[in-house]
Amino acid sequence: MSISERKQELKRRRQRRKKYDIFARKLVKATVTEKAVIADKLRRMTPGCEVLIEAWDLIKKR
């Protein structure tokens, strides 16, 4: 029997949260180039990425 859609979404959310924590740890020592790579990965990972990118100051506003 397959997993319900609700449980699948919860599993995906938990996995994204783990990835956010990993990225947050890496940002402490990240260079500008590494921050750009992390921002690209966030864009591919989640639809709400722009909020996170602004909160983590990955892209400087002009």
C-alpha positions in Angstrom: 0.0 0.0 0.0 1.4 3.4 -0.9 1.9 6.3 1.4 -0.8 8.9 1.6 -0.2 12.3 -0.1 -0.3 14.1 3.2 2.4 11.9 4.7 4.5 12.3 1.6 4.3 16.1 1.9 5.2 16.0 5.5 8.2 13.8 4.7 9.3 16.3 2.0 8.9 19.2 4.4 11.0 17.5 7.0 13.7 16.7 4.5 13.7 20.4 3.3 14.1 21.5 6.9 17.1 19.3 7.4 18.7 20.8 4.2 17.9 24.4 5.4 19.8 23.6 8.6 22.8 22.3 6.7 22.8 25.3 4.4 22.6 27.6 7.4 25.7 26.0 9.0 27.6 26.3 5.8 26.8 30.0 5.4 28.8 30.9 8.4 32.1 30.4 6.5 30.9 30.7 3.0 32.5 32.9 0.4 30.5 35.0 -2.1 30.7 32.3 -4.7 29.5 29.6 -2.3 26.6 31.8 -1.2 25.5 32.1 -4.8 25.6 28.3 -5.2 23.6 27.9 -2.0 21.0 30.4 -3.3 20.7 28.5 -6.6 20.2 25.2 -4.7 17.5 26.9 -2.6 15.7 28.1 -5.7 15.5 24.6 -7.1 14.5 23.1 -3.8 11.5 25.2 -2.7 8.9 27.6 -4.0 9.4 29.9 -1.0 13.1 30.4 -1.7 13.1 34.2 -2.1 12.0 34.7 1.5 14.9 32.6 2.7 17.4 34.2 0.4 16.5 37.6 1.7 16.5 36.5 5.3 19.9 34.9 5.0 21.3 37.9 3.0 22.5 35.7 0.2 21.9 38.2 -2.5 22.8 41.8 -1.8 20.2 44.4 -2.7 21.2 47.2 -5.0 
